[in-house]
Amino acid sequence: MKVLANDGVSQSGINALNEAGFEVITTTVAQEQLINYINENKIDVLLVRSATTVRKDLIDSCPSIKIIGRGGVGMDNIDVDYARSKGLHVINTPAASSQSVAELVFAHLFGGVRFLHDANRNMPLDGDSRFNSLKKNYAKGSELRGKTLGIVGFGRIGQEVAKIALGVGMKVIACDMYVDKATIKVDFYDGQFINFDIVTQPMKEILEDSDFITLHVPAQQDYVIGDKQFEKMKNGVGIVNAARGGVIDEVALVKALESGKVAFAGLDTFESEPTPAITVLMNGKVSLTPHIGAATNEAQDRIGTELASQIVNLLKTESA
């Protein structure tokens, strides 16, 4: 059987599939050529990340496909319900990248409270001539310990963020439409651990009580954070979006940054990917990464081996 990993897959995933007798193709096929390529090569399994879309036309046109796999959490680039209605298996790896995304959130938070995103822009330009004035500009940082982190969306990634926050010494509050409470287990290197029980709260309380807010929700039809939500936040709040573009109204965000309502923002996802708005990219109060939340070696290894395990189990069951 043939597997096309159109957006790539880790070597560990390839090895696991090869050992199970699958041929793995890692050629990146352009979206407009994908249907022809799948049919010409009789592809059984199509693996994608966020770059490739799998819509009804592809599903209808490629009868050889048995499994569609998404290396990651969100599956908004796949017509999941339609694929399943046609008898296809649609799989993803919801837990594999959670820790990597959570650590990126804190990279933005730690950088934001110490102005690293701006310092790293200005030091190469003026560090040799304006060292003392730059030092003064960045001398009013703050600590995360003792502050309140509001987590909007308390699924796997939100709970991983909570683990780090608790370890740092932050108070954690969270909201989620589907999670009422969660026990957060904070593990230490020597096998010790501490459990924290967190009961979710209404969104209003998250907005009003948080010093920092991080978003971990799927793509929405409407903004989760816009003008009305910014108005309810504390002055000087920090906000991070490593979820999906379009969760935050970027026009409202820039306005809130310029007014001082928001002290800084950390963005890994954008409304108009892959061409983010220049007003966002050029804003000195925004810490920027190009949608790399799951892009660690460890996460990609976990994603590859988890996808391989699911594929082998599904197709072995069918052929049994």
Beta strands, then each sheet from edge to edge (+ up, - down):
strand 1: 2-5
strand 2: 23-25
strand 3: 45-48
strand 4: 67-70
strand 5: 89-92
strand 6: 148-152
strand 7: 171-175
strand 8: 181-187
strand 9: 193-199
strand 10: 212-215
strand 11: 237-241
strand 12: 262-267
strand 13: 286-288
sheet 1: 2+ 1+ 3+ 4+ 5+
sheet 2: 7+ 6+ 10+ 11+ 12+ 13+
sheet 3: 8+ 9-
end
